[in-house]
Amino acid sequence: MKSLPRILGLAFLALILTLTLANCSLSSQQIYSRLKPSIVKLSYRNQPGHGTGFFVPGEKGVCTVLTAAHVVEKEGERLLQTNQDGKFWPVAEVEIFPSDIDLALVTFRPEGGKCNYPALKIGNSESLKTGSSIYISGFPKRGGRSVYQSVSGEISGSGKLGEGYEVSYDALTVGGMSGSPVVDEKGEVVAVHGRSDFEVVESFSSLQGSLSESQRQTFEQAVERVETGLQLTFSWGIPIHFFQEYQQEKDRKRAIALGREREKVKLQGELEKKQQKLEEAERRVRELRQEVEQGEEKLKVEQEELVQNQNPIFPSLGDRLLCRRPRKLWWQQNREQNRVQNQEWFKKFKAWATRPLPSEVEDLPFEERFLVVNYFLFRMAVYFVFWVFYWIFLVVGWILLGLMGLTLLIGCVCLGIGVYRLCLWVYNDGGLREWLKKRLEELKTRWKKLRNNPWEELRNNWSEFWFYWFIVIFFTIYFPVMGIITYRNVCWIQ
């Protein structure tokens, strides 16, 4: 009684497994309905001949078709027609498998960047056994034209022929079905149909010298079946594990290349940071060297002043009072310092504004690429606007300098005219002595009137009076102040 629950549990588990395995197998009608929307016909625009292919998982946004390599090995414009909607697509790229495997990948880019055609599920070709049922769908030649047709058969055995042909079956296939999917009872692709016995004999007859012993025996068996006119001939397919291994190797290489590219970008960023730090250190060293040189020069000048004056309290007072300051040396130092600072600033600004786009920008996501390109355009715009305004200010400065020169010239001309008129006035009055006498008599007369009746005199000649006093006061203050400022800037510069 204790073992009864265990027996019932095992029976229930066996029933579940039996139902699960039964549900894994599909009917032939279900298999053909699944195959139909994924089958394509491959042909050439201006050449005879065609083949079959089927959709497999591939890169996002790209439709990928697996077929036999000998279907697409000819030169010319290839066309691809889908069985689902009958549309024609131009082939974008053909990728032939290496190691003499008769397989190829054909890709095209659909409208909208999305592949709406269903890809067939890839199965396990190692599970194929003699007697297993298989199903094939393709476009055989019938009556001079191609039609969509499905056939079924059984696995007859395995034998290596070369070019990847390692599985044979008794399905009746004809020309045009090369590249068709060979699926098992689960509807999963286990092989890619390549050639029938007749096509094998025709294709491999020139390669007998390169076949191994086992391959030659398999080839001779196919020749015997064809030459004896047996009703039952076999067809040959390439196990799907060649495609899986190729995809894994391709993905691994792509991952390695992407990892190397990311590492390159990372190292490039670190190198740029170190380069910036190095440039900053070199700039700081130059600044410190300039400060040291200026300090040494200033110390040298102060020592010379101390030796010349021999005054412990005011060592440079004599030079300052006598205006013996080495102004030429100071001017050269100041000009050189400004020139170096401007060059450093312009160099840093130009390096920031004209830094090119990184080479890895194409591998960045769209959002990051958008930000990088916008920042690059912003820097170029700032650089352009800066130089436009720089030249505008430069031209305006020269124009203002020219206007100042013109104003000075006009002032000199007016001063010359004034001096000429004064000389002419003096000459008409009988010379300088007579002119001075008349001016002196006028001043005495004016002064007497002012003493006798000052308010009346001021009321009658108030405008002239205030004008003269304004001129006298203005120049009395202006010239001493300008003299002090000039002396301070020229002789007392620190």
RODO-2510 file (C-alpha; in nm, 4 decimals, decimal comma):
residues 494
     n   res          X          Y          Z
     1     m     0,0000     0,0000     0,0000
     2     k     0,2893     0,2369     0,0702
     3     s     0,4169     0,1968    -0,2878
     4     l     0,0762     0,2720    -0,4441
     5     p     0,1123     0,6545    -0,4407
     6     r     0,4575     0,6227    -0,5938
     7     i     0,3264     0,3992    -0,8711
     8     l     0,0372     0,6371    -0,9419
     9     g     0,2754     0,9351    -0,9525
    10     l     0,5059     0,7619    -1,1971
    11     a     0,2112     0,6667    -1,4163
    12     f     0,0829     1,0242    -1,4158
    13     l     0,4314     1,1571    -1,5021
    14     a     0,4586     0,9071    -1,7907
    15     l     0,1198     1,0209    -1,9190
    16     i     0,2277     1,3880    -1,9088
    17     l     0,5516     1,3084    -2,0931
    18     t     0,3628     1,1059    -2,3565
    19     l     0,1179     1,3913    -2,4197
    20     t     0,4016     1,6471    -2,4335
    21     l     0,5965     1,4419    -2,6850
    22     a     0,2837     1,3840    -2,8899
    23     n     0,2131     1,7557    -2,8998
    24     c     0,5668     1,8323    -3,0206
    25     s     0,4990     1,6659    -3,3546
    26     l     0,2992     1,8626    -3,6108
    27     s     0,0919     1,7443    -3,9001
    28     s     0,2217     1,7915    -4,2530
    29     q    -0,0449     2,0537    -4,3203
    30     q     0,0617     2,2549    -4,0154
    31     i     0,4264     2,2307    -4,1177
    32     y     0,3608     2,3478    -4,4745
    33     s     0,1458     2,6383    -4,3522
    34     r     0,4330     2,7482    -4,1275
    35     l     0,6884     2,7178    -4,4054
    36     k     0,4981     2,9084    -4,6744
    37     p     0,5354     3,2736    -4,5495
    38     s     0,9078     3,2235    -4,4810
    39     i     1,0089     3,0887    -4,8244
    40     v     1,1636     3,3178    -5,0891
    41     k     1,2689     3,2775    -5,4514
    42     l     1,6114     3,4018    -5,5620
    43     s     1,6750     3,4894    -5,9262
    44     y     1,8654     3,7235    -6,1575
    45     r     1,7206     4,0155    -6,3507
    46     n     1,8604     3,9320    -6,6964
    47     q     1,9870     3,5738    -6,6509
    48     p     1,8100     3,2365    -6,6428
    49     g     1,8002     3,0130    -6,3397
    50     h     1,6662     3,0536    -5,9890
    51     g     1,6812     2,8993    -5,6440
    52     t     1,5080     2,8986    -5,3079
    53     g     1,5864     3,0441    -4,9660
    54     f     1,4189     3,1040    -4,6315
    55     f     1,4248     3,3676    -4,3585
    56     v     1,6450     3,3097    -4,0533
    57     p     1,7105     3,5262    -3,7436
    58     g     1,9605     3,8023    -3,8159
    59     e     2,0541     4,1619    -3,7502
    60     k     1,7790     4,3973    -3,6316
    61     g     1,6250     4,6017    -3,9119
    62     v     1,7654     4,3711    -4,1828
    63     c     1,5937     4,0723    -4,3467
    64     t     1,8327     3,7733    -4,3607
    65     v     1,7820     3,4786    -4,5971
    66     l     1,9756     3,1492    -4,5859
    67     t     2,0265     2,9620    -4,9154
    68     a     2,2783     2,7490    -5,1031
    69     a     2,5903     2,9291    -5,2195
    70     h     2,5712     2,7967    -5,5778
    71     v     2,2324     2,9721    -5,6140
    72     v     2,3853     3,3214    -5,5798
    73     e     2,7443     3,2664    -5,6934
    74     k     2,6952     3,4100    -6,0445
    75     e     2,7656     3,7756    -6,1220
    76     g     2,4707     4,0004    -6,1945
    77     e     2,1851     4,1867    -6,0325
    78     r     2,0120     3,9508    -5,7913
    79     l     1,6436     3,9749    -5,7036
    80     l     1,4529     3,8267    -5,4138
    81     q     1,0761     3,7567    -5,4229
    82     t     0,8899     3,6816    -5,1002
    83     n     0,6300     3,4044    -5,1036
    84     q     0,4119     3,5807    -4,8450
    85     d     0,3199     3,8917    -5,0474
    86     g     0,4950     3,8406    -5,3831
    87     k     0,7096     4,1550    -5,3479
    88     f     1,0472     4,1872    -5,5206
    89     w     1,3460     4,3174    -5,3216
    90     p     1,6927     4,4088    -5,4486
    91     v     1,9652     4,2119    -5,2737
    92     a     2,1851     4,4377    -5,0613
    93     e     2,4616     4,1953    -4,9647
    94     v     2,5642     3,8329    -5,0257
    95     e     2,7852     3,6570    -4,7701
    96     i     2,9369     3,3229    -4,8790
    97     f     3,0293     3,0786    -4,6043
    98     p     3,4009     2,9949    -4,5669
    99     s     3,5676     2,6499    -4,5711
   100     d     3,3924     2,5490    -4,8971
   101     i     3,0516     2,5131    -4,7316
   102     d     2,7761     2,5451    -4,9938
   103     l     2,5788     2,8020    -4,7915
   104     a     2,5259     3,1760    -4,8254
   105     l     2,3432     3,4547    -4,6418
   106     v     2,1488     3,7083    -4,8492
   107     t     2,0241     4,0319    -4,6891
   108     f     1,8032     4,3226    -4,7908
   109     r     1,6719     4,6269    -4,6048
   110     p     1,2906     4,6459    -4,5879
   111     e     1,0829     4,9615    -4,5849
   112     g     1,0510     5,1256    -4,2462
   113     g     1,3630     4,9534    -4,1119
   114     k     1,1670     4,6528    -3,9766
   115     c     1,1593     4,2986    -4,1177
   116     n     0,7978     4,1780    -4,1035
   117     y     0,8658     3,8355    -4,2540
   118     p     0,8699     3,5397    -4,0073
   119     a     1,1997     3,3580    -3,9593
   120     l     1,1975     2,9793    -3,9316
   121     k     1,3026     2,8202    -3,6057
   122     i     1,6436     2,6523    -3,6165
   123     g     1,6466     2,2934    -3,4902
   124     n     1,9129     2,0375    -3,3983
   125     s     2,0633     1,8547    -3,6942
   126     e     2,2380     1,6088    -3,4606
   127     s     1,8985     1,4544    -3,3787
   128     l     1,8480     1,3298    -3,7380
   129     k     1,8196     0,9519    -3,7650
   130     t     1,7592     0,7148    -4,0517
   131     g     1,3873     0,6905    -4,1171
   132     s     1,3000     1,0308    -3,9655
   133     s     1,0378     1,2235    -4,1608
   134     i     1,1396     1,5497    -4,3252
   135     y     0,9527     1,8170    -4,5242
   136     i     1,0844     2,0523    -4,7960
   137     s     0,9242     2,3588    -4,9596
   138     g     1,0654     2,5466    -5,2573
   139     f     1,0241     2,6659    -5,6147
   140     p     1,0918     2,3740    -5,8583
   141     k     1,0872     2,4165    -6,2345
   142     r     0,7605     2,2934    -6,3839
   143     g     0,6796     2,3335    -6,7516
   144     g     0,9360     2,6090    -6,8068
   145     r     0,8278     2,8156    -6,5076
   146     s     0,8721     2,8031    -6,1307
   147     v     0,5904     2,7136    -5,8926
   148     y     0,5736     2,6848    -5,5172
   149     q     0,5650     2,3183    -5,4093
   150     s     0,6191     2,1113    -5,0940
   151     v     0,7480     1,7548    -5,0752
   152     s     0,8125     1,5083    -4,7961
   153     g     1,0456     1,2138    -4,7447
   154     e     1,2610     1,0257    -4,4972
   155     i     1,6229     1,0404    -4,3941
   156     s     1,8071     0,7685    -4,5845
   157     g     2,1417     0,7967    -4,4139
   158     s     2,4497     1,0121    -4,3735
   159     g     2,7654     1,0324    -4,5751
   160     k     3,0170     1,3078    -4,6300
   161     l     3,0463     1,4324    -4,9865
   162     g     3,2231     1,7653    -4,9431
   163     e     3,1047     2,1289    -4,9374
   164     g     2,9095     2,0411    -4,6220
   165     y     2,6817     1,7726    -4,7762
   166     e     2,6440     1,5203    -4,4928
   167     v     2,2759     1,4152    -4,4913
   168     s     2,0712     1,2371    -4,7616
   169     y     1,6984     1,1762    -4,7949
   170     d     1,4623     1,0149    -5,0451
   171     a     1,2484     1,3256    -5,1134
   172     l     1,1851     1,3970    -5,4797
   173     t     1,3561     1,7325    -5,5521
   174     v     1,4311     1,9009    -5,8849
   175     g     1,6163     2,2067    -6,0059
   176     g     1,5103     2,5345    -5,8459
   177     m     1,4690     2,3865    -5,4977
   178     s     1,8336     2,4354    -5,4015
   179     g     1,8462     2,6380    -5,0785
   180     s     1,5069     2,5134    -4,9537
   181     p     1,4644     2,4435    -4,5818
   182     v     1,4589     2,0813    -4,4667
   183     v     1,2439     2,0633    -4,1515
   184     d     1,1632     1,7830    -3,9111
   185     e     0,8306     1,6801    -3,7578
   186     k     0,8507     1,9716    -3,5109
   187     g     0,8680     2,2249    -3,7937
   188     e     1,2294     2,3165    -3,7123
   189     v     1,4997     2,3532    -3,9758
   190     v     1,7535     2,0705    -3,9548
   191     a     1,9238     2,1067    -4,2932
   192     v     1,9418     2,3126    -4,6131
   193     h     1,8645     2,1306    -4,9359
   194     g     2,1456     2,1531    -5,1878
   195     r     2,1446     1,9015    -5,4734
   196     s     1,9901     1,5773    -5,5953
   197     d     2,1948     1,2724    -5,7002
   198     f     2,1924     1,3933    -6,0615
   199     e     2,3205     1,7370    -5,9633
   200     v     2,5805     1,5843    -5,7292
   201     v     2,7232     1,3681    -6,0088
   202     e     2,7348     1,6667    -6,2413
   203     s     2,8949     1,9023    -5,9867
   204     f     3,1427     1,6677    -5,8125
   205     s     3,2734     1,4849    -6,1217
   206     s     3,5498     1,7430    -6,1632
   207     l     3,6430     1,7246    -5,7912
   208     q     3,7158     1,3501    -5,7610
   209     g     4,0875     1,4096    -5,7188
   210     s     4,0322     1,6210    -5,4070
   211     l     3,7808     1,3868    -5,2384
   212     s     3,8800     1,1677    -4,9465
   213     e     3,8306     0,7889    -4,9484
   214     s     3,4936     0,8052    -4,7704
   215     q     3,3771     1,0934    -4,9870
   216     r     3,4778     0,9068    -5,3032
   217     q     3,2795     0,6019    -5,1958
   218     t     2,9691     0,8127    -5,1309
   219     f     3,0133     0,9825    -5,4684
   220     e     3,0523     0,6485    -5,6492
   221     q     2,7294     0,5255    -5,4885
   222     a     2,5464     0,8301    -5,6243
   223     v     2,6971     0,7665    -5,9683
   224     e     2,5836     0,4071    -5,9553
   225     r     2,2271     0,5051    -5,8656
   226     v     2,2140     0,7529    -6,1521
   227     e     2,3789     0,5298    -6,4152
   228     t     2,1715     0,2186    -6,3306
   229     g     1,8559     0,4246    -6,3700
   230     l     1,7155     0,3359    -6,0296
   231     q     1,3759     0,4816    -5,9598
   232     l     1,4828     0,5758    -5,6063
   233     t     1,7498     0,8423    -5,5981
   234     f     1,8529     1,0500    -5,3020
   235     s     1,8790     1,4219    -5,2405
   236     w     2,1531     1,5845    -5,0358
   237     g     2,1421     1,8573    -4,7746
   238     i     2,3786     2,0521    -4,5512
   239     p     2,3130     2,0090    -4,1758
   240     i     2,1989     2,3298    -4,0069
   241     h     2,4718     2,3097    -3,7443
   242     f     2,7106     2,4650    -4,0027
   243     f     2,4928     2,7778    -3,9973
   244     q     2,4773     2,7798    -3,6169
   245     e     2,8552     2,7452    -3,5840
   246     y     2,9088     3,0193    -3,8407
   247     q     2,6717     3,2558    -3,6573
   248     q     2,8400     3,1850    -3,3228
   249     e     3,1839     3,2517    -3,4704
   250     k     3,0562     3,5675    -3,6392
   251     d     2,8938     3,6925    -3,3177
   252     r     3,2109     3,6162    -3,1241
   253     k     3,4267     3,8108    -3,3697
   254     r     3,1778     4,0988    -3,3654
   255     a     3,1813     4,1019    -2,9834
   256     i     3,5627     4,0960    -2,9792
   257     a     3,5778     4,3819    -3,2330
   258     l     3,3202     4,5837    -3,0347
   259     g     3,5104     4,5246    -2,7124
   260     r     3,8355     4,6354    -2,8744
   261     e     3,6658     4,9451    -3,0130
   262     r     3,5272     5,0379    -2,6717
   263     e     3,8673     4,9812    -2,5147
   264     k     4,0198     5,2002    -2,7851
   265     v     3,7701     5,4773    -2,7121
   266     k     3,8419     5,4498    -2,3401
   267     l     4,2192     5,4627    -2,3920
   268     q     4,1785     5,7553    -2,6317
   269     g     3,9822     5,9476    -2,3677
   270     e     4,2466     5,8771    -2,1037
   271     l     4,5193     5,9827    -2,3460
   272     e     4,3407     6,3133    -2,4166
   273     k     4,3043     6,3809    -2,0439
   274     k     4,6740     6,3128    -1,9868
   275     q     4,7620     6,5331    -2,2840
   276     q     4,5535     6,8177    -2,1388
   277     k     4,7216     6,7776    -1,8011
   278     l     5,0627     6,7804    -1,9692
   279     e     4,9780     7,0974    -2,1648
   280     e     4,8510     7,2634    -1,8470
   281     a     5,1730     7,1698    -1,6654
   282     e     5,3855     7,3059    -1,9521
   283     r     5,1850     7,6299    -1,9526
   284     r     5,2319     7,6648    -1,5771
   285     v     5,6061     7,6034    -1,6134
   286     r     5,6272     7,8789    -1,8774
   287     e     5,4358     8,1187    -1,6537
   288     l     5,6627     8,0431    -1,3584
   289     r     5,9707     8,0864    -1,5780
   290     q     5,8394     8,4255    -1,6962
   291     e     5,7652     8,5313    -1,3386
   292     v     6,1168     8,4293    -1,2323
   293     e     6,2726     8,6201    -1,5231
   294     q     6,0643     8,9295    -1,4479
   295     g     6,1544     8,9076    -1,0792
   296     e     6,5232     8,8752    -1,1639
   297     e     6,5026     9,1705    -1,4026
   298     k     6,3221     9,3846    -1,1462
   299     l     6,5730     9,2904    -0,8787
   300     k     6,8569     9,3761    -1,1172
   301     v     6,7081     9,7197    -1,1899
   302     e     6,6571     9,7922    -0,8182
   303     q     7,0162     9,6916    -0,7447
   304     e     7,1425     9,9229    -1,0178
   305     e     6,9309    10,2079    -0,8775
   306     l     7,0632    10,1369    -0,5274
   307     v     7,4212    10,1474    -0,6493
   308     q     7,3681    10,4688    -0,8450
   309     n     7,1853    10,6619    -0,5730
   310     q     7,3653    10,5208    -0,2671
   311     n     7,0660    10,6267    -0,0578
   312     p     6,9566    10,3662     0,2006
   313     i     6,6178    10,5305     0,2624
   314     f     6,5057    10,6215    -0,0939
   315     p     6,7290    10,4133    -0,3218
   316     s     6,5435    10,5014    -0,6482
   317     l     6,4288    10,8553    -0,5675
   318     g     6,7032    11,0209    -0,7727
   319     d     6,6224    10,8161    -1,0803
   320     r     6,2529    10,8889    -1,0381
   321     l     6,2988    11,2627    -0,9933
   322     l     6,5434    11,2824    -1,2819
   323     c     6,3278    11,0514    -1,4961
   324     r     6,6050    10,7982    -1,5468
   325     r     6,3677    10,5007    -1,5390
   326     p     6,4625    10,2340    -1,7998
   327     r     6,1302    10,2753    -1,9781
   328     k     6,2418    10,0929    -2,2922
   329     l     6,3178     9,7733    -2,0986
   330     w     5,9858     9,7921    -1,9123
   331     w     5,7982     9,8439    -2,2385
   332     q     5,9646     9,5427    -2,3991
   333     q     5,8896     9,3205    -2,0987
   334     n     5,5274     9,4316    -2,0822
   335     r     5,4762     9,3835    -2,4566
   336     e     5,6372     9,0369    -2,4514
   337     q     5,4257     8,9279    -2,1546
   338     n     5,1043     9,0426    -2,3234
   339     r     5,2038     8,8733    -2,6477
   340     v     5,2729     8,5384    -2,4747
   341     q     4,9461     8,5523    -2,2790
   342     n     4,7464     8,6329    -2,5925
   343     q     4,9126     8,3505    -2,7838
   344     e     4,8354     8,1030    -2,5069
   345     w     4,4727     8,2138    -2,4913
   346     f     4,4274     8,2015    -2,8694
   347     k     4,5922     7,8589    -2,8822
   348     k     4,3641     7,7131    -2,6127
   349     f     4,0552     7,8716    -2,7699
   350     k     4,1424     7,7384    -3,1148
   351     a     4,2133     7,3886    -2,9760
   352     w     3,8742     7,3875    -2,8024
   353     a     3,6799     7,5259    -3,1001
   354     t     3,8399     7,3208    -3,3792
   355     r     3,8653     6,9844    -3,2007
   356     p     3,7323     6,7353    -3,4616
   357     l     3,4643     6,4739    -3,4110
   358     p     3,5894     6,1460    -3,2606
   359     s     3,6240     5,8544    -3,5026
   360     e     3,4004     5,6327    -3,2892
   361     v     3,0958     5,8661    -3,3156
   362     e     2,9292     5,6274    -3,5647
   363     d     2,9259     5,3513    -3,3015
   364     l     2,7479     5,5668    -3,0411
   365     p     2,3703     5,5536    -2,9849
   366     f     2,1583     5,8087    -3,1673
   367     e     2,1051     6,0309    -2,8610
   368     e     2,4770     6,0487    -2,7733
   369     r     2,5712     6,0981    -3,1393
   370     f     2,3167     6,3850    -3,1606
   371     l     2,4667     6,5572    -2,8543
   372     v     2,8267     6,5128    -2,9777
   373     v     2,7488     6,6538    -3,3233
   374     n     2,5507     6,9475    -3,1778
   375     y     2,8372     7,0330    -2,9407
   376     f     3,0801     7,0214    -3,2338
   377     l     2,8573     7,2574    -3,4388
   378     f     2,8222     7,4902    -3,1365
   379     r     3,2017     7,5142    -3,0976
   380     m     3,2471     7,5860    -3,4673
   381     a     2,9758     7,8542    -3,4525
   382     v     3,1431     8,0208    -3,1508
   383     y     3,4786     8,0101    -3,3308
   384     f     3,3260     8,1667    -3,6435
   385     v     3,1420     8,4408    -3,4494
   386     f     3,4561     8,5207    -3,2484
   387     w     3,6665     8,5760    -3,5569
   388     v     3,3930     8,7804    -3,7248
   389     f     3,3680     9,0141    -3,4248
   390     y     3,7467     9,0182    -3,3882
   391     w     3,7899     9,1499    -3,7406
   392     i     3,4985     9,3892    -3,6963
   393     f     3,6591     9,5366    -3,3812
   394     l     3,9964     9,5476    -3,5555
   395     v     3,8535     9,7372    -3,8527
   396     v     3,6544     9,9677    -3,6227
   397     g     3,9698    10,0314    -3,4176
   398     w     4,1652    10,1301    -3,7254
   399     i     3,8782    10,3510    -3,8373
   400     l     3,8670    10,5236    -3,4964
   401     l     4,2441    10,5617    -3,5017
   402     g     4,2159    10,7170    -3,8443
   403     l     3,9426    10,9508    -3,7196
   404     m     4,1613    11,0479    -3,4246
   405     g     4,4448    11,1228    -3,6618
   406     l     4,2077    11,3201    -3,8817
   407     t     4,0810    11,5113    -3,5789
   408     l     4,4370    11,5891    -3,4727
   409     l     4,5146    11,7054    -3,8239
   410     i     4,2058    11,9293    -3,8246
   411     g     4,3088    12,0660    -3,4832
   412     c     4,6575    12,1417    -3,6116
   413     v     4,5093    12,3134    -3,9173
   414     c     4,2762    12,5186    -3,6980
   415     l     4,5653    12,6069    -3,4681
   416     g     4,7707    12,7110    -3,7691
   417     i     4,4835    12,9243    -3,8974
   418     g     4,4463    13,0808    -3,5530
   419     v     4,8175    13,1555    -3,5347
   420     y     4,8052    13,2974    -3,8854
   421     r     4,5100    13,5212    -3,7997
   422     l     4,6852    13,6380    -3,4840
   423     c     4,9991    13,7177    -3,6799
   424     l     4,7902    13,9007    -3,9398
   425     w     4,6137    14,0935    -3,6618
   426     v     4,9455    14,1896    -3,5076
   427     y     5,0808    14,2911    -3,8487
   428     n     4,7811    14,5119    -3,9272
   429     d     4,8221    14,6927    -3,5946
   430     g     5,1734    14,8054    -3,6836
   431     g     5,3772    14,5213    -3,5424
   432     l     5,4077    14,3331    -3,2169
   433     r     5,5079    14,6355    -3,0098
   434     e     5,2191    14,8494    -3,1275
   435     w     4,9787    14,5602    -3,0899
   436     l     5,0918    14,5022    -2,7309
   437     k     5,0549    14,8743    -2,6562
   438     k     4,6999    14,8786    -2,7866
   439     r     4,6112    14,5645    -2,5942
   440     l     4,7628    14,7138    -2,2798
   441     e     4,5702    15,0401    -2,3249
   442     e     4,2505    14,8439    -2,3702
   443     l     4,3165    14,6458    -2,0526
   444     k     4,3861    14,9670    -1,8577
   445     t     4,0693    15,1260    -1,9868
   446     r     3,8721    14,8131    -1,9079
   447     w     4,0239    14,7973    -1,5606
   448     k     3,9385    15,1640    -1,4851
   449     k     3,5790    15,1091    -1,5901
   450     l     3,5651    14,7959    -1,3812
   451     r     3,6987    14,9840    -1,0749
   452     n     3,4668    15,2793    -1,1178
   453     n     3,1491    15,0838    -1,1824
   454     p     3,2152    14,7072    -1,1578
   455     w     2,8553    14,5892    -1,1600
   456     e     2,7631    14,7946    -1,4615
   457     e     3,0707    14,6723    -1,6460
   458     l     3,0024    14,3110    -1,5556
   459     r     2,6380    14,3441    -1,6616
   460     n     2,7332    14,4870    -1,9998
   461     n     3,0179    14,2415    -2,0725
   462     w     2,9283    13,9432    -1,8564
   463     s     2,9595    13,6822    -2,1352
   464     e     3,3081    13,7926    -2,2357
   465     f     3,4103    13,8211    -1,8736
   466     w     3,3050    13,4688    -1,7777
   467     f     3,4517    13,3230    -2,0974
   468     y     3,7967    13,4675    -2,0276
   469     w     3,7903    13,3640    -1,6657
   470     f     3,6770    13,0129    -1,7645
   471     i     3,9664    12,9799    -2,0115
   472     v     4,2163    13,1018    -1,7558
   473     i     4,0920    12,8747    -1,4785
   474     f     4,0603    12,5720    -1,7116
   475     f     4,4125    12,5937    -1,8501
   476     t     4,5517    12,6840    -1,5076
   477     i     4,4214    12,3524    -1,3756
   478     y     4,4489    12,1394    -1,6942
   479     f     4,8170    12,1838    -1,7792
   480     p     4,9560    12,1191    -1,4260
   481     v     4,7371    11,8100    -1,3845
   482     m     4,8358    11,6697    -1,7264
   483     g     5,1989    11,7413    -1,6495
   484     i     5,1791    11,5536    -1,3189
   485     i     5,0006    11,2562    -1,4796
   486     t     5,2535    11,2392    -1,7634
   487     y     5,5469    11,2627    -1,5244
   488     r     5,3927    10,9940    -1,3018
   489     n     5,3360    10,7521    -1,5897
   490     v     5,6702    10,8102    -1,7559
   491     c     5,9073    10,8424    -1,4623
   492     w     5,7345    10,6676    -1,1694
   493     i     5,6205    10,3470    -1,3338
   494     q     5,6536    10,0519    -1,0990
***
